[in-house]
Amino acid sequence: MKKILFSLLGVLALVLASCAGGEEGTEEPGSYSVDASLSCYVPAMGGIEFGEPLLEGVTYIVNEDGTKELTLSLTKNSVTIYSITCYTFIDPIPSSGEEPEEGAPANGTIGYYDAEGNLITEGVSHTLSDDTALNPAGENINYVDSITFPITEKVEEYNLSFFINSNVMGMQFTIDGYKATLTVDWNTMEAV
C-alpha cells in the first residue's frame, strides 16, 4: 500500500511541477493584450510625466517560431507646464534638442535596454502615424504610433530609448538620463 501511495504522490508531484514551470513555454502563438504603463518622468518644471498620456496599449506577441515581442500602441497628447500646453509625441527624426553627450544615443534613437544596460536597436521596429504633430520649428511631423521590440523573458519593467518632442522642445530618454520605463502587469494577459 505504501508503494502505491508513494507512486501516486510522485506522479502528482511531476504533474504539478510541469504545470508550474511550463507556463511561459506553452503559450500558443498569437497576440495577447496586457495592462502596462509608460513612465517618462522629468522632475524639472515642477515634475512632469510625459510617457503615460502617450501610451494607448500594449500587445504581447508570441510568433510561430517561439520568439516573443511587445508592441506599444502610441499617440500624440499634451502636458501643461506652468500654464503652457505642450503637444507631445515620439519623434524618430528630431531636428532640435540638446546634443547628446559623447557615447549617448543619437537623438531619435528608438531601442530597448537589455539586462546588462546595453542599448539594443536591432530587431526594433516602429510605424509612423498618418496624422501629424508640430515640432518646435513649426513643422508637421508624422509621429511614432507603434514600437515593437523583442523580449527573451517576461519581466515587470523594460527600459526604453526614444525622443519625446513637442511644439515647444524635446529630449531623448535613455537609461543614463531621464528614463523611459514600461511597466507590464503580466497577470492581466488575455488573448485577442
N, CA, C and O of each residue as an XYZ file, in Angstrom:
768
protein
N       0.819     -1.193      0.000
C       0.000      0.000      0.000
C       0.869      1.265      0.000
O       0.563      2.238     -0.689
N       1.968      1.234      0.792
C       2.856      2.402      0.839
C       3.469      2.671     -0.531
O       3.621      3.827     -0.927
N       3.826      1.601     -1.263
C       4.426      1.778     -2.584
C       3.449      2.459     -3.531
O       3.841      3.337     -4.300
N       2.202      2.069     -3.484
C       1.177      2.670     -4.359
C       0.990      4.142     -4.001
O       0.927      4.999     -4.882
N       0.904      4.428     -2.712
C       0.730      5.814     -2.259
C       1.908      6.687     -2.684
O       1.705      7.803     -3.162
N       3.146      6.190     -2.516
C       4.313      6.961     -2.929
C       4.350      7.133     -4.442
O       4.781      8.177     -4.932
N       3.912      6.137     -5.182
C       3.864      6.237     -6.648
C       2.881      7.311     -7.078
O       3.171      8.120     -7.960
N       1.702      7.311     -6.439
C       0.700      8.325     -6.765
C       1.192      9.725     -6.411
O       0.993     10.667     -7.179
N       1.828      9.863     -5.261
C       2.376     11.165     -4.864
C       3.468     11.624     -5.827
O       3.560     12.811     -6.142
N       4.293     10.691     -6.293
C       5.335     11.021     -7.264
C       4.760     11.514     -8.573
O       5.245     12.495     -9.136
N       3.720     10.837     -9.069
C       3.056     11.264    -10.314
C       2.429     12.639    -10.118
O       2.559     13.507    -10.981
N       1.747     12.845     -8.983
C       1.132     14.142     -8.696
C       2.179     15.249     -8.648
O       1.940     16.338     -9.170
N       3.336     14.994     -8.033
C       4.411     15.988     -7.972
C       4.927     16.338     -9.363
O       5.195     17.505     -9.647
N       5.068     15.340    -10.233
C       5.515     15.600    -11.604
C       4.510     16.447    -12.367
O       4.890     17.371    -13.086
N       3.230     16.135    -12.211
C       2.181     16.908    -12.896
C       2.198     18.354    -12.424
O       2.150     19.275    -13.239
N       2.266     18.558    -11.106
C       2.294     19.919    -10.565
C       3.537     20.676    -11.010
O       3.451     21.863    -11.327
N       4.676     20.023    -11.039
C       5.918     20.683    -11.463
C       5.841     21.091    -12.925
O       6.305     22.171    -13.290
N       5.262     20.243    -13.767
C       5.185     20.590    -15.190
C       4.213     21.729    -15.421
O       4.419     22.546    -16.319
N       3.146     21.797    -14.616
C       2.189     22.896    -14.758
C       2.790     24.212    -14.279
O       2.617     25.245    -14.925
N       3.489     24.179    -13.159
C       4.033     25.411    -12.575
C       5.172     25.974    -13.393
O       5.241     27.188    -13.586
N       6.059     25.144    -13.875
C       7.254     25.636    -14.543
C       7.099     25.854    -16.020
O       7.930     26.530    -16.626
N       6.068     25.309    -16.626
C       5.996     25.357    -18.080
C       5.076     26.392    -18.645
O       4.861     26.412    -19.857
N       4.514     27.265    -17.821
C       3.508     28.199    -18.303
C       4.003     29.062    -19.451
O       3.325     29.169    -20.473
N       5.173     29.682    -19.305
C       5.679     30.590    -20.335
C       6.013     29.852    -21.621
O       5.796     30.392    -22.706
N       6.536     28.635    -21.532
C       6.940     27.893    -22.714
C       5.782     27.282    -23.475
O       5.946     26.880    -24.626
N       4.606     27.204    -22.853
C       3.481     26.560    -23.511
C       2.496     27.556    -24.112
O       1.401     27.164    -24.517
N       2.853     28.810    -24.176
C       1.943     29.799    -24.754
C       1.728     29.534    -26.235
O       2.662     29.260    -26.988
N       0.480     29.625    -26.619
C       0.128     29.435    -28.021
C       0.565     30.659    -28.825
O       0.486     31.782    -28.326
N       1.026     30.459    -30.068
C       1.323     31.620    -30.916
C       0.078     32.493    -31.068
O      -1.037     31.987    -31.193
N       0.284     33.791    -31.055
C      -0.826     34.725    -31.181
C      -0.531     36.028    -30.484
O       0.597     36.280    -30.060
N      -1.554     36.856    -30.369
C      -1.435     38.172    -29.748
C      -2.235     38.200    -28.451
O      -3.332     37.647    -28.365
N      -1.665     38.851    -27.456
C      -2.283     38.941    -26.139
C      -2.247     40.396    -25.682
O      -1.210     41.053    -25.775
N      -3.369     40.894    -25.194
C      -3.356     42.229    -24.591
C      -2.818     42.100    -23.172
O      -2.988     41.071    -22.518
N      -2.172     43.153    -22.712
C      -1.625     43.156    -21.355
C      -1.651     44.594    -20.844
O      -1.330     45.530    -21.577
N      -2.035     44.756    -19.585
C      -2.046     46.095    -18.992
C      -0.612     46.544    -18.741
O       0.225     45.766    -18.283
N      -0.343     47.805    -19.048
C       1.003     48.346    -18.866
C       0.917     49.857    -18.708
O      -0.089     50.480    -19.047
N       1.991     50.428    -18.188
C       2.085     51.887    -18.078
C       3.470     52.320    -18.545
O       4.440     51.569    -18.432
N       3.547     53.522    -19.064
C       4.801     54.082    -19.554
C       5.125     55.326    -18.741
O       4.340     56.273    -18.694
N       6.293     55.314    -18.101
C       6.713     56.467    -17.320
C       7.930     57.117    -17.967
O       8.964     56.476    -18.160
N       7.793     58.386    -18.294
C       8.899     59.222    -18.791
C       8.859     60.488    -17.949
O       8.461     61.554    -18.418
N       9.274     60.351    -16.708
C       9.128     61.426    -15.731
C      10.344     62.328    -15.728
O      11.484     61.866    -15.706
N      10.077     63.627    -15.752
C      11.133     64.640    -15.657
C      10.850     65.461    -14.399
O       9.812     66.118    -14.319
N      11.762     65.435    -13.407
C      11.494     66.132    -12.151
C      11.559     67.660    -12.267
O      11.040     68.367    -11.403
N      12.190     68.170    -13.324
C      12.258     69.623    -13.508
C      10.856     70.165    -13.813
O       9.921     69.400    -14.049
N      10.732     71.460    -13.805
C       9.485     72.156    -14.154
C       8.333     71.742    -13.245
O       7.181     71.712    -13.678
N       8.633     71.425    -11.998
C       7.592     71.019    -11.067
C       7.240     69.545    -11.159
O       6.338     69.085    -10.459
N       7.932     68.796    -12.006
C       7.680     67.370    -12.169
C       6.615     67.098    -13.211
O       5.442     67.402    -12.996
N       7.012     66.530    -14.337
C       6.083     66.274    -15.441
C       6.206     64.817    -15.883
O       7.315     64.316    -16.074
N       5.068     64.136    -16.046
C       5.018     62.782    -16.589
C       4.654     62.862    -18.073
O       3.510     63.142    -18.432
N       5.653     62.611    -18.926
C       5.447     62.704    -20.372
C       4.957     61.390    -20.991
O       4.286     61.407    -22.022
N       5.287     60.259    -20.371
C       5.027     58.980    -21.013
C       3.602     58.485    -20.924
O       3.038     58.021    -21.915
N       3.013     58.579    -19.743
C       1.689     57.988    -19.516
C       0.642     58.408    -20.544
O      -0.083     57.548    -21.042
N       0.531     59.704    -20.885
C      -0.517     60.077    -21.844
C      -0.250     59.628    -23.284
O      -1.150     59.685    -24.123
N       0.979     59.182    -23.578
C       1.301     58.759    -24.946
C       0.959     57.294    -25.212
O       0.781     56.906    -26.367
N       0.866     56.474    -24.162
C       0.655     55.039    -24.324
C      -0.830     54.714    -24.395
O      -1.588     55.022    -23.475
N      -1.243     54.084    -25.503
C      -2.638     53.664    -25.654
C      -2.852     52.209    -25.270
O      -3.944     51.843    -24.835
N      -1.837     51.377    -25.422
C      -1.982     49.971    -25.081
C      -0.725     49.193    -25.426
O       0.158     49.692    -26.124
N      -0.653     47.947    -24.922
C       0.496     47.081    -25.179
C      -0.014     45.703    -25.586
O      -0.947     45.171    -24.984
N       0.608     45.134    -26.612
C       0.279     43.792    -27.082
C       1.517     42.911    -26.977
O       2.604     43.285    -27.415
N       1.330     41.737    -26.391
C       2.380     40.723    -26.281
C       2.153     39.743    -27.429
O       1.052     39.218    -27.591
N       3.191     39.496    -28.221
C       3.062     38.653    -29.413
C       3.971     37.438    -29.266
O       5.166     37.568    -29.000
N       3.388     36.256    -29.442
C       4.157     35.010    -29.495
C       4.131     34.558    -30.956
O       3.072     34.227    -31.488
N       5.298     34.546    -31.601
C       5.393     34.166    -33.010
C       5.423     32.647    -33.164
O       5.677     31.918    -32.206
N       5.160     32.185    -34.382
C       5.149     30.747    -34.677
C       6.485     30.083    -34.340
O       6.519     28.922    -33.934
N       7.588     30.826    -34.509
C       8.912     30.248    -34.238
C       9.291     30.301    -32.753
O      10.402     29.922    -32.382
N       8.368     30.771    -31.903
C       8.613     30.816    -30.471
C       9.191     32.129    -29.968
O       9.255     32.347    -28.758
N       9.617     33.017    -30.880
C      10.118     34.319    -30.442
C       8.957     35.163    -29.929
O       7.802     34.957    -30.301
N       9.296     36.116    -29.067
C       8.267     36.933    -28.424
C       8.597     38.415    -28.580
O       9.765     38.800    -28.635
N       7.559     39.235    -28.650
C       7.716     40.687    -28.835
C       6.683     41.430    -28.011
O       5.649     40.876    -27.637
N       6.974     42.682    -27.735
C       5.998     43.605    -27.176
C       5.793     44.737    -28.170
O       6.754     45.272    -28.723
N       4.528     45.100    -28.393
C       4.206     46.237    -29.247
C       3.482     47.285    -28.427
O       2.450     47.008    -27.814
N       4.030     48.492    -28.420
C       3.395     49.632    -27.763
C       2.597     50.392    -28.794
O       3.136     50.767    -29.835
N       1.314     50.632    -28.528
C       0.488     51.496    -29.367
C       0.539     52.893    -28.760
O       0.249     53.080    -27.579
N       0.909     53.870    -29.580
C       1.192     55.216    -29.081
C       0.361     56.257    -29.803
O      -0.174     55.998    -30.881
N       0.255     57.418    -29.216
C      -0.476     58.522    -29.817
C       0.230     59.829    -29.480
O       1.248     59.827    -28.787
N      -0.294     60.922    -29.957
C       0.193     62.234    -29.505
C      -0.718     62.674    -28.373
O      -1.844     62.190    -28.251
N      -0.234     63.591    -27.544
C      -1.041     64.061    -26.437
C      -0.515     65.415    -26.008
O       0.174     66.088    -26.773
N      -0.835     65.814    -24.796
C      -0.356     67.109    -24.320
C      -0.105     67.058    -22.822
O      -0.695     66.258    -22.096
N       0.773     67.924    -22.390
C       1.008     68.160    -20.968
C       1.014     69.668    -20.764
O       1.288     70.426    -21.694
N       0.713     70.094    -19.554
C       0.717     71.522    -19.244
C       1.853     71.804    -18.278
O       1.939     71.207    -17.205
N       2.724     72.726    -18.674
C       3.874     73.110    -17.860
C       3.761     74.602    -17.568
O       3.852     75.433    -18.472
N       3.563     74.927    -16.304
C       3.407     76.340    -15.909
C       2.406     77.062    -16.806
O       2.704     78.134    -17.332
N       1.242     76.490    -16.979
C       0.107     77.023    -17.757
C       0.354     77.067    -19.269
O      -0.461     77.621    -20.006
N       1.468     76.491    -19.741
C       1.726     76.394    -21.186
C       1.457     74.963    -21.625
O       2.021     74.023    -21.067
N       0.595     74.796    -22.625
C       0.268     73.465    -23.130
C       1.282     73.063    -24.190
O       1.500     73.778    -25.168
N       1.898     71.905    -23.978
C       2.861     71.342    -24.928
C       2.239     70.101    -25.548
O       1.821     69.186    -24.838
N       2.180     70.072    -26.867
C       1.612     68.924    -27.576
C       2.741     67.946    -27.863
O       3.618     68.225    -28.681
N       2.717     66.792    -27.187
C       3.844     65.870    -27.162
C       3.634     64.668    -28.087
O       2.505     64.286    -28.393
N       4.765     64.081    -28.524
C       4.744     62.919    -29.409
C       6.147     62.330    -29.461
O       7.114     62.990    -29.079
N       6.261     61.090    -29.932
C       7.581     60.467    -30.105
C       8.043     60.751    -31.524
O       7.347     60.452    -32.494
N       9.233     61.335    -31.626
C       9.774     61.819    -32.899
C      10.998     60.972    -33.284
O      11.983     60.948    -32.545
N      10.947     60.277    -34.433
C      12.094     59.446    -34.825
C      13.233     60.224    -35.476
O      14.353     59.721    -35.571
N      12.957     61.446    -35.925
C      13.992     62.249    -36.598
C      13.926     63.705    -36.128
O      13.643     64.599    -36.926
N      14.184     63.947    -34.849
C      14.049     65.321    -34.339
C      15.100     66.243    -34.945
O      16.256     65.867    -35.136
N      14.664     67.446    -35.236
C      15.582     68.435    -35.785
C      16.079     69.390    -34.708
O      16.811     70.336    -34.997
N      15.675     69.135    -33.456
C      16.114     70.000    -32.356
C      16.361     69.138    -31.126
O      16.218     67.916    -31.169
N      16.725     69.777    -30.053
C      17.009     69.076    -28.802
C      18.485     69.205    -28.472
O      19.319     69.442    -29.345
N      18.785     69.044    -27.197
C      20.181     69.125    -26.776
C      20.992     68.037    -27.442
O      20.523     66.911    -27.605
N      22.209     68.374    -27.826
C      23.100     67.364    -28.403
C      23.433     66.340    -27.335
O      23.734     66.708    -26.200
N      23.384     65.049    -27.682
C      23.701     64.030    -26.676
C      25.175     64.061    -26.278
O      26.045     64.446    -27.059
N      25.425     63.642    -25.040
C      26.806     63.538    -24.579
C      27.514     62.450    -25.362
O      26.877     61.579    -25.954
N      28.840     62.507    -25.358
C      29.624     61.508    -26.074
C      29.298     60.107    -25.548
O      29.303     59.866    -24.340
N      29.016     59.195    -26.471
C      28.678     57.824    -26.112
C      27.194     57.590    -25.880
O      26.755     56.444    -25.791
N      26.416     58.667    -25.780
C      24.968     58.528    -25.587
C      24.297     58.318    -26.944
O      24.858     58.703    -27.970
N      23.111     57.717    -26.965
C      22.440     57.502    -28.240
C      22.078     58.825    -28.919
O      21.790     59.822    -28.257
N      22.101     58.809    -30.239
C      21.725     59.996    -31.010
C      20.252     60.305    -30.788
O      19.448     59.402    -30.560
N      19.906     61.579    -30.856
C      18.513     61.977    -30.734
C      17.680     61.258    -31.794
O      18.049     61.218    -32.967
N      16.550     60.693    -31.362
C      15.670     59.960    -32.262
C      15.887     58.458    -32.234
O      15.104     57.716    -32.827
N      16.944     57.985    -31.550
C      17.210     56.544    -31.473
C      16.080     55.846    -30.725
O      15.714     56.245    -29.619
N      15.532     54.799    -31.340
C      14.477     54.000    -30.725
C      15.059     52.624    -30.421
O      15.568     51.947    -31.314
N      14.981     52.213    -29.152
C      15.524     50.921    -28.767
C      15.099     50.554    -27.366
O      14.283     51.235    -26.746
N      15.673     49.450    -26.869
C      15.422     48.995    -25.511
C      16.753     48.576    -24.897
O      17.733     48.345    -25.605
N      16.773     48.482    -23.574
C      17.991     48.112    -22.861
C      17.879     46.676    -22.363
O      16.856     46.276    -21.808
N      18.958     45.900    -22.571
C      18.971     44.528    -22.066
C      19.279     44.534    -20.571
O      19.465     45.597    -19.978
N      19.334     43.358    -19.966
C      19.524     43.239    -18.515
C      20.844     43.839    -18.048
O      20.967     44.238    -16.890
N      21.841     43.910    -18.947
C      23.144     44.481    -18.588
C      23.205     45.989    -18.839
O      24.238     46.611    -18.592
N      22.117     46.579    -19.322
C      22.092     48.012    -19.574
C      22.596     48.418    -20.941
O      22.857     49.600    -21.167
N      22.745     47.466    -21.873
C      23.181     47.778    -23.234
C      21.983     48.177    -24.084
O      20.944     47.518    -24.048
N      22.128     49.252    -24.848
C      21.066     49.695    -25.738
C      21.029     48.780    -26.963
O      22.041     48.586    -27.636
N      19.849     48.223    -27.241
C      19.648     47.333    -28.386
C      18.683     48.002    -29.362
O      17.574     48.386    -28.990
N      19.118     48.135    -30.613
C      18.232     48.677    -31.646
C      17.909     47.629    -32.708
O      16.939     47.770    -33.452
N      18.730     46.571    -32.775
C      18.488     45.513    -33.749
C      17.205     44.764    -33.391
O      16.996     44.389    -32.237
N      16.359     44.551    -34.379
C      15.100     43.855    -34.150
C      13.989     44.758    -33.662
O      12.862     44.304    -33.467
N      14.293     46.037    -33.462
C      13.282     47.003    -33.027
C      12.692     47.678    -34.266
O      13.424     48.090    -35.166
N      11.377     47.787    -34.304
C      10.731     48.453    -35.434
C       9.708     49.454    -34.911
O       9.267     49.374    -33.765
N       9.346     50.384    -35.759
C       8.312     51.347    -35.393
C       7.510     51.718    -36.635
O       7.973     51.548    -37.763
N       6.314     52.221    -36.413
C       5.493     52.723    -37.514
C       5.183     54.186    -37.253
O       5.230     54.658    -36.118
N       4.864     54.889    -38.328
C       4.535     56.307    -38.228
C       3.049     56.527    -38.498
O       2.432     55.813    -39.288
N       2.500     57.513    -37.835
C       1.091     57.858    -37.991
C       0.856     58.553    -39.327
O       1.774     59.134    -39.904
N      -0.369     58.489    -39.807
C      -0.783     59.327    -40.938
C      -1.020     60.746    -40.452
O      -0.897     61.705    -41.214
N      -1.355     60.869    -39.193
C      -1.590     62.147    -38.535
C      -0.248     62.849    -38.303
O       0.805     62.217    -38.383
N      -0.283     64.134    -38.019
C       0.951     64.880    -37.757
C       0.835     65.681    -36.460
O      -0.252     65.898    -35.925
N       1.997     66.106    -35.982
C       2.092     66.984    -34.818
C       3.181     68.003    -35.115
O       4.097     67.740    -35.894
N       3.072     69.170    -34.488
C       4.039     70.236    -34.726
C       5.260     70.095    -33.834
O       5.142     69.869    -32.629
N       6.450     70.233    -34.446
C       7.690     70.261    -33.672
C       8.022     71.713    -33.316
O       7.278     72.611    -33.708
N       9.115     71.975    -32.585
C       9.430     73.357    -32.186
C       9.652     74.306    -33.360
O       9.490     75.517    -33.207
N      10.020     73.779    -34.528
C      10.229     74.625    -35.706
C       8.934     74.897    -36.459
O       8.937     75.570    -37.490
N       7.820     74.370    -35.938
C       6.537     74.571    -36.601
C       6.314     73.630    -37.773
O       5.417     73.861    -38.583
N       7.112     72.575    -37.880
C       6.972     71.604    -38.970
C       6.009     70.494    -38.558
O       5.987     70.080    -37.399
N       5.214     70.018    -39.516
C       4.320     68.889    -39.273
C       5.114     67.595    -39.362
O       5.738     67.313    -40.386
N       5.091     66.807    -38.289
C       5.865     65.572    -38.190
C       4.913     64.386    -38.061
O       3.995     64.401    -37.241
N       5.142     63.354    -38.882
C       4.428     62.089    -38.685
C       5.079     61.402    -37.487
O       6.223     60.954    -37.566
N       4.356     61.324    -36.395
C       4.923     60.826    -35.151
C       4.869     59.295    -35.093
O       4.155     58.658    -35.868
N       5.628     58.722    -34.167
C       5.661     57.269    -33.970
C       4.354     56.842    -33.316
O       3.991     57.345    -32.253
N       3.634     55.895    -33.965
C       2.397     55.409    -33.359
C       2.487     53.955    -32.894
O       1.535     53.429    -32.319
N       3.631     53.301    -33.141
C       3.863     51.997    -32.528
C       5.357     51.703    -32.481
O       6.114     52.118    -33.358
N       5.765     50.984    -31.450
C       7.133     50.488    -31.309
C       7.031     49.011    -30.950
O       6.298     48.637    -30.035
N       7.775     48.167    -31.680
C       7.815     46.731    -31.393
C       9.253     46.339    -31.105
O      10.165     46.682    -31.857
N       9.448     45.607    -29.993
C      10.797     45.147    -29.669
C      10.734     43.711    -29.144
O       9.754     43.319    -28.511
N      11.798     42.920    -29.415
C      11.810     41.525    -28.966
C      12.074     41.421    -27.475
O      12.766     42.260    -26.899
N      11.519     40.385    -26.850
C      11.837     40.106    -25.449
C      12.226     38.626    -25.329
O      11.740     37.778    -26.079
N      13.097     38.343    -24.388
C      13.505     36.961    -24.148
C      12.863     36.406    -22.887
O      12.805     35.191    -22.696
N      12.379     37.302    -22.022
C      11.690     36.849    -20.815
C      10.710     37.912    -20.361
O      10.843     39.093    -20.681
N       9.726     37.458    -19.606
C       8.745     38.381    -19.045
C       9.310     38.965    -17.753
O       9.561     38.241    -16.789
N       9.503     40.258    -17.746
C       9.903     40.956    -16.526
C       8.922     42.086    -16.293
O       8.143     42.435    -17.180
N       8.958     42.647    -15.120
C       7.994     43.700    -14.788
C       8.316     45.013    -15.493
O       7.408     45.745    -15.887
N       9.610     45.317    -15.655
C       9.988     46.612    -16.235
C      10.950     46.447    -17.403
O      11.853     45.612    -17.382
N      10.727     47.269    -18.419
C      11.619     47.353    -19.580
C      12.019     48.817    -19.736
O      11.163     49.701    -19.732
N      13.323     49.074    -19.874
C      13.807     50.433    -20.106
C      13.966     50.654    -21.599
O      14.536     49.823    -22.306
N      13.457     51.782    -22.069
C      13.430     52.089    -23.491
C      14.208     53.360    -23.785
O      14.579     54.106    -22.879
N      14.444     53.589    -25.063
C      15.077     54.824    -25.509
C      14.297     55.367    -26.693
O      14.040     54.644    -27.655
N      13.919     56.644    -26.626
C      13.275     57.342    -27.735
C      13.254     58.834    -27.426
O      13.576     59.253    -26.314
N      12.875     59.623    -28.413
C      12.871     61.082    -28.280
C      11.427     61.565    -28.190
O      10.641     61.369    -29.118
N      11.082     62.195    -27.077
C       9.763     62.828    -26.965
C       9.924     64.289    -27.347
O      10.694     65.029    -26.736
N       9.186     64.685    -28.363
C       9.239     66.052    -28.863
C       7.903     66.734    -28.592
O       6.954     66.100    -28.131
N       7.841     68.020    -28.880
C       6.605     68.783    -28.726
C       6.705     70.031    -29.579
O       7.696     70.244    -30.278
N       5.679     70.844    -29.515
C       5.704     72.117    -30.217
C       6.607     73.128    -29.508
O       6.850     74.212    -30.039
N       7.112     72.785    -28.307
C       7.959     73.699    -27.536
C       9.410     73.228    -27.517
O      10.308     73.984    -27.887
N       9.652     71.985    -27.088
C      11.007     71.426    -27.000
C      10.902     69.915    -26.899
O       9.805     69.368    -26.789
N      12.059     69.234    -26.937
C      12.048     67.787    -26.814
C      13.332     67.276    -26.202
O      14.293     68.027    -26.030
N      13.345     65.962    -25.865
C      14.549     65.357    -25.292
C      14.551     63.856    -25.534
O      13.507     63.219    -25.675
N      15.772     63.311    -25.578
C      15.974     61.869    -25.706
C      15.913     61.241    -24.320
O      16.582     61.703    -23.395
N      15.113     60.191    -24.176
C      15.046     59.442    -22.929
C      15.969     58.237    -23.043
O      15.937     57.513    -24.038
N      16.799     58.023    -22.011
C      17.772     56.933    -22.002
C      17.875     56.378    -20.588
O      17.347     56.961    -19.641
N      18.547     55.266    -20.455
C      18.724     54.655    -19.135
C      19.680     55.471    -18.269
O      19.629     55.384    -17.042
N      20.542     56.258    -18.890
C      21.535     57.051    -18.149
C      21.106     58.485    -17.900
O      21.833     59.245    -17.261
N      19.938     58.865    -18.395
C      19.451     60.218    -18.194
C      18.043     60.166    -17.634
O      17.795     59.520    -16.616
N      17.122     60.850    -18.301
C      15.713     60.710    -17.943
C      15.237     59.388    -18.527
O      15.376     59.149    -19.727
N      14.674     58.528    -17.678
C      14.337     57.172    -18.084
C      12.935     57.070    -18.669
O      12.005     57.761    -18.251
N      12.818     56.177    -19.658
C      11.526     55.769    -20.207
C      11.335     54.325    -19.768
O      12.030     53.433    -20.254
N      10.398     54.086    -18.852
C      10.210     52.759    -18.275
C       8.809     52.248    -18.565
O       7.813     52.879    -18.214
N       8.754     51.091    -19.215
C       7.495     50.396    -19.463
C       7.311     49.374    -18.351
O       8.161     48.504    -18.162
N       6.207     49.472    -17.616
C       5.890     48.528    -16.548
C       4.715     47.671    -16.997
O       3.658     48.193    -17.350
N       4.904     46.344    -16.982
C       3.911     45.411    -17.506
C       3.331     44.572    -16.373
O       4.067     44.050    -15.536
N       2.001     44.449    -16.354
C       1.307     43.578    -15.386
C       0.947     42.288    -16.129
O      -0.091     42.210    -16.786
N       1.812     41.281    -16.016
C       1.628     40.028    -16.762
C       0.405     39.252    -16.292
O      -0.065     38.368    -17.008
N      -0.121     39.555    -15.116
C      -1.308     38.862    -14.625
C      -2.573     39.236    -15.392
O      -3.607     38.584    -15.244
N      -2.494     40.280    -16.208
C      -3.683     40.749    -16.949
C      -3.709     40.229    -18.384
O      -4.573     40.631    -19.163
N      -2.789     39.353    -18.745
C      -2.664     38.911    -20.128
C      -3.913     38.167    -20.602
O      -4.394     37.246    -19.941
N      -4.435     38.591    -21.778
C      -5.604     37.959    -22.377
C      -5.400     37.853    -23.877
O      -4.875     38.771    -24.508
N      -5.820     36.721    -24.449
C      -5.724     36.542    -25.900
C      -6.640     37.520    -26.614
O      -7.751     37.790    -26.158
N      -6.172     38.046    -27.729
C      -7.004     38.967    -28.529
C      -7.223     38.384    -29.923
O      -7.894     38.999    -30.751
